[in-house]
Amino acid sequence: MTASVPGCVWPVGAELGEGPIWHAQDKAVYFVDIKGKAIHRCAADGSERQSWPTPHAPGFIAPCDDGSFICGLQGGLYRFNRDSKDFSLIQPVEQHLPGNRVNDGFVDGQGRLWFGTMDNEESRPSGVLYRWERSRGMQAQDRGYVITNGPAMSPDGKTLYHTDTLQRTVYAFDVDAAGTLSRKRPFVQIEGTGYPDGMAVDAEGFLWVALFGGWRIERFSPSGELAGVIPFPCANVTKLVFGGNDLRTVHVTTAWKGLSSEERARQPLAGGLFSFIADTPGLAQHHLSTEVKK
């Protein structure tokens, strides 16, 4: 594996940058700042910057085919219209658990949304992995997580990857045509420093894992073998997405959450949006249908 050195394209200073997506029609990257309660957008080179405040902590953003977006905010899934700046609730999520919030999310090739919830204090195993479809609503798929992260899927759509961050374990599940999960098993146990955070799969089926507190991204083969490492100039690497015309430009979110003032001084780009060029392309971003049933 070869890749260029990551460079910061937008020193946005996100406290907890997360969830980058590549919007091919806009030729832009969208991502969120969970703790800063904001959605950010920029061109691939970091120019044409825009930001929108969110009413609650955002865990992810996903595009719809009408130009709007689905955002996972604390307490529910919301439609976001970037022109009107309006957020409208379409699916309540764990409103009976005010200590929980929505975290990482992903749209698969069948238009199904996979996302997790977690304890905002990062102490209770109250997190759940959900699948949401406009025709069947929201259904719990797995439970018992303190911090859920990184839903991602193999190119053939038959394997779902999901992370138990505090256990430093990435799990793999079999996925059938209906989206039912089975045969949960450990796929990767992270060694060395860092905790597995957001993930992405490339066109060869290799899984790229961002490591919070690990100063790097690791790339694993479909059999779980370490196949490459991308070092970063800041500790908290949170998630990546493949974009650009050839899906080889990788954009990466980072965070300054948890850093001391001394550590922040030594990591002035922490919380910035980074990019690098990979030799293997990624997979195209999937969009949700606009025909959403409440």
C-alpha positions in Angstrom: 0.0 0.0 0.0 1.2 3.5 -0.9 -0.3 6.8 0.1 0.7 10.5 0.1 1.4 12.2 3.5 -1.8 13.6 5.1 -2.1 17.3 4.9 -4.6 19.6 6.6 -7.0 21.2 4.1 -9.2 23.0 6.7 -7.9 23.7 10.2 -11.5 24.0 11.4 -10.7 23.1 15.0 -13.5 20.7 15.6 -13.7 19.5 19.2 -15.0 16.1 17.9 -14.9 16.1 14.1 -16.7 13.0 12.7 -18.6 11.4 9.9 -17.1 12.7 6.6 -19.0 11.9 3.4 -18.2 12.7 -0.2 -21.0 14.4 -2.1 -20.1 13.7 -5.8 -22.7 16.1 -7.2 -21.5 19.0 -5.0 -17.8 17.8 -5.4 -17.7 18.5 -1.6 -17.0 16.9 1.7 -19.5 17.2 4.5 -18.8 16.3 8.1 -19.9 17.1 11.7 -18.5 18.4 14.9 -20.4 16.4 17.5 -19.4 18.4 20.6 -19.4 21.7 18.7 -23.0 21.0 17.4 -22.2 21.9 13.8 -22.2 20.6 10.2 -19.3 21.6 8.0 -18.9 21.5 4.2 -16.0 22.4 1.9 -14.6 21.6 -1.5 -12.0 18.8 -1.9 -9.1 21.3 -1.5 -10.7 22.9 1.7 -12.0 26.0 -0.1 -15.7 27.0 -0.4 -16.3 26.5 3.3 -19.8 26.6 4.9 -21.0 25.7 8.4 -24.5 25.2 9.9 -25.3 25.0 13.6 -27.4 21.9 14.7 -30.0 22.0 17.5 -28.6 18.9 19.1 -25.3 17.0 19.0 -24.9 15.4 15.5 -23.4 12.0 15.1 -23.5 11.7 11.3 -24.9 13.1 8.1 -26.0 11.2 5.1 -27.2 12.5 1.7 -30.6 12.1 0.1 -31.3 12.2 -3.6 -33.3 15.5 -3.5 -30.3 17.4 -2.1 -31.3 17.3 1.5 -29.7 15.2 4.2 -30.5 12.8 7.0 -28.7 13.8 10.2 -28.4 11.6 13.3 -28.9 14.1 16.2 -29.3 13.4 19.8 -32.9 12.1 20.2 -33.7 11.3 16.6 -33.1 11.2 12.9 -33.7 14.5 11.2 -34.1 15.8 7.7 -31.8 18.7 7.1 -32.4 21.3 4.4 -29.1 23.2 3.9 -30.9 26.1 2.0 -33.5 26.7 4.7 -31.3 25.5 7.5 -34.3 23.6 8.9 -34.2 20.3 10.8 -37.4 18.2 10.9 -37.7 15.1 13.0 -38.5 11.9 11.0 -37.7 9.2 13.5 -37.3 9.5 17.3 -34.3 7.6 18.7 -34.1 6.6 22.4 -35.9 9.7 23.6 -36.5 7.7 26.8 -32.7 7.6 27.4 -31.7 11.3 27.7 -28.1 10.2 28.6 -27.7 8.5 25.2 -26.9 10.2 21.8 -26.6 9.1 18.2 -23.1 8.4 17.0 -21.6 7.0 13.8 -23.7 6.1 10.7 -23.5 4.6 7.2 -25.8 4.0 4.2 -25.3 0.7 2.4 -25.9 -0.2 -1.2 -29.5 -1.2 -0.6 -30.3 2.3 0.8 -30.4 1.0 4.4 -29.1 3.3 7.2 -27.0 1.7 9.9 -26.1 3.7 12.9 -25.3 3.4 16.6 -26.2 5.1 19.8 -24.0 5.5 22.9 -23.8 6.8 26.5 -22.8 10.5 26.2 -20.7 10.0 29.3 -18.9 7.0 27.8 -19.5 4.8 30.8 -22.7 2.7 30.5 -23.1 -0.1 28.0 -26.4 1.4 26.8 -25.4 1.7 23.1 -27.3 -0.1 20.3 -26.6 -0.8 16.7 -29.7 0.0 14.6 -30.9 -0.5 11.0 -33.3 2.0 9.6 -35.3 1.8 6.4 -38.1 4.0 5.1 -40.3 0.9 4.6 -39.6 -1.0 7.9 -38.6 1.8 10.3 -35.9 1.4 12.9 -34.9 -2.0 14.2 -32.2 -2.8 16.9 -29.5 -5.2 15.6 -27.0 -5.5 18.4 -26.7 -4.2 22.0 -24.3 -3.7 24.9 -21.9 -1.0 23.6 -20.5 1.9 25.6 -19.2 3.6 22.4 -20.5 2.4 19.0 -18.6 3.3 15.9 -17.8 2.8 12.3 -20.5 0.9 10.5 -19.1 -0.1 7.1 -19.8 -2.9 4.6 -17.9 -5.1 2.3 -18.1 -4.4 -1.5 -20.4 -7.4 -2.0 -22.8 -6.2 0.8 -22.5 -9.5 2.6 -20.3 -8.4 5.6 -21.0 -5.6 8.0 -18.2 -4.2 10.2 -19.0 -2.5 13.5 -16.8 -1.3 16.3 -16.9 -1.6 20.1 -14.5 1.2 20.7 -13.7 0.7 24.3 -13.1 -3.0 23.8 -10.8 -2.0 21.0 -12.5 -4.6 18.8 -13.9 -4.5 15.3 -16.6 -7.1 14.8 -17.8 -8.6 11.5 -21.4 -9.8 10.9 -22.9 -11.7 8.0 -25.7 -9.8 6.3 -28.5 -11.4 4.3 -30.6 -9.9 1.5 -33.1 -8.6 4.0 -30.5 -6.9 6.1 -30.6 -9.4 8.9 -27.3 -9.8 10.8 -25.8 -13.2 12.0 -22.6 -14.8 13.0 -21.0 -12.0 15.0 -17.3 -12.5 15.4 -14.2 -10.5 16.2 -12.6 -9.3 13.0 -9.7 -7.2 14.4 -8.4 -6.5 17.9 -6.4 -3.3 17.8 -2.9 -3.5 19.2 -0.6 -0.7 20.4 -2.0 2.7 21.1 -5.4 4.0 20.1 -9.0 3.0 19.9 -10.9 2.0 16.7 -13.2 4.8 15.6 -14.8 5.4 12.2 -14.0 3.1 9.2 -14.3 2.9 5.4 -13.9 0.0 2.9 -12.0 0.3 -0.3 -12.7 -1.2 -3.7 -10.5 -4.2 -2.9 -12.5 -5.0 0.3 -9.8 -3.8 2.7 -11.0 -2.1 5.8 -9.4 1.3 6.8 -9.8 2.0 10.6 -9.2 5.5 12.1 -7.6 5.2 15.6 -8.6 7.8 18.3 -5.6 8.4 20.4 -3.5 6.3 18.0 -2.0 9.0 15.6 -2.8 6.8 12.6 -5.1 4.9 10.3 -4.7 1.2 9.8 -5.7 -0.8 6.8 -6.7 -4.5 7.1 -7.2 -7.2 4.5 -10.6 -9.0 4.2 -9.0 -11.7 6.3 -8.1 -9.3 9.1 -4.4 -9.0 8.5 -2.7 -5.6 9.0 -1.8 -4.4 5.5 -0.7 -0.8 6.0 -0.4 2.3 8.3 -1.0 6.0 7.6 0.7 8.2 10.3 -1.0 11.5 11.3 0.4 14.6 13.0 -2.4 14.6 15.6 -3.5 11.8 18.0 -7.3 11.7 17.6 -8.1 10.4 14.1 -11.9 9.8 13.9 -13.1 8.8 10.4 -12.3 8.8 6.7 -14.1 8.8 3.4 -12.9 8.2 -0.2 -13.8 11.0 -2.6 -12.7 12.9 -5.6 -13.3 12.0 -9.3 -11.5 8.7 -9.0 -12.4 8.0 -5.3 -8.7 8.0 -4.4 -8.7 11.3 -2.4 -9.2 10.3 1.2 -10.6 13.0 3.6 -10.2 12.4 7.3 -11.7 14.1 10.4 -9.8 14.6 13.6 -10.6 15.9 17.1 -9.1 17.8 20.0 -11.5 16.3 22.5 -9.6 15.0 25.5 -6.3 16.8 24.9 -4.7 18.9 27.6 -3.7 22.5 26.8 -0.1 21.3 26.5 -1.1 18.6 24.0 -3.2 21.0 22.0 -0.2 23.3 21.8 1.9 20.5 20.4 -0.9 19.4 18.0 -2.1 22.7 16.5 -3.9 20.9 13.7 -6.0 18.7 15.9 -9.6 19.0 15.0 -8.7 19.8 11.4 -9.9 18.1 8.2 -7.1 16.3 6.4 -6.6 14.6 3.1 -4.2 12.3 1.3 -4.1 10.3 -1.9 -4.5 6.5 -1.8 -3.4 4.1 -4.5 -6.6 2.0 -4.1 -9.9 3.7 -4.8 -12.8 3.5 -2.3 -16.5 2.8 -2.8 -19.1 5.4 -4.0 -21.2 7.2 -1.4 -24.8 5.8 -1.3 -27.8 8.1 -1.0 -31.0 7.7 0.9 -34.4 7.9 -0.9 -36.4 11.1 -0.3 -39.6 9.0 0.2 -39.2 8.8 3.9 -42.0 7.4 6.0 -42.4 8.9 9.4 
